[in-house]
Amino acid sequence: MTRVAFKMKLKSSKIDEYKKRHNEIWPELKNAISNAGISNYSIFYDEETGILFAYHEMSSSPCSWPSGCCFRSIYFRLGS
């Protein structure tokens, strides 16, 4: 199992949009996360710094994902 942690800076002007998008996870995203072997996914927000800290565990390395992996596609779609 691989443990993954990362942090991101959330722009103060995007806080309401972030909360709106994360209040309820899409069924497609939930399935993609599970199908990618990801579990224990958590995101924490530090209001003082605007930093998001995320953690999850994976049953395989992202480097071993097939290029058409559904989670990768959804993840990058969300990031754009």
Secondary structure, DSSP 8 states (H G I E B T S, - for coil): -EEEEEEEE--GGGHHHHHHHHSS--HHHHHHHHHTTEEEEEEEEETTTTEEEEEEEESS-GGGS-TT-HHHHHHHHHH-
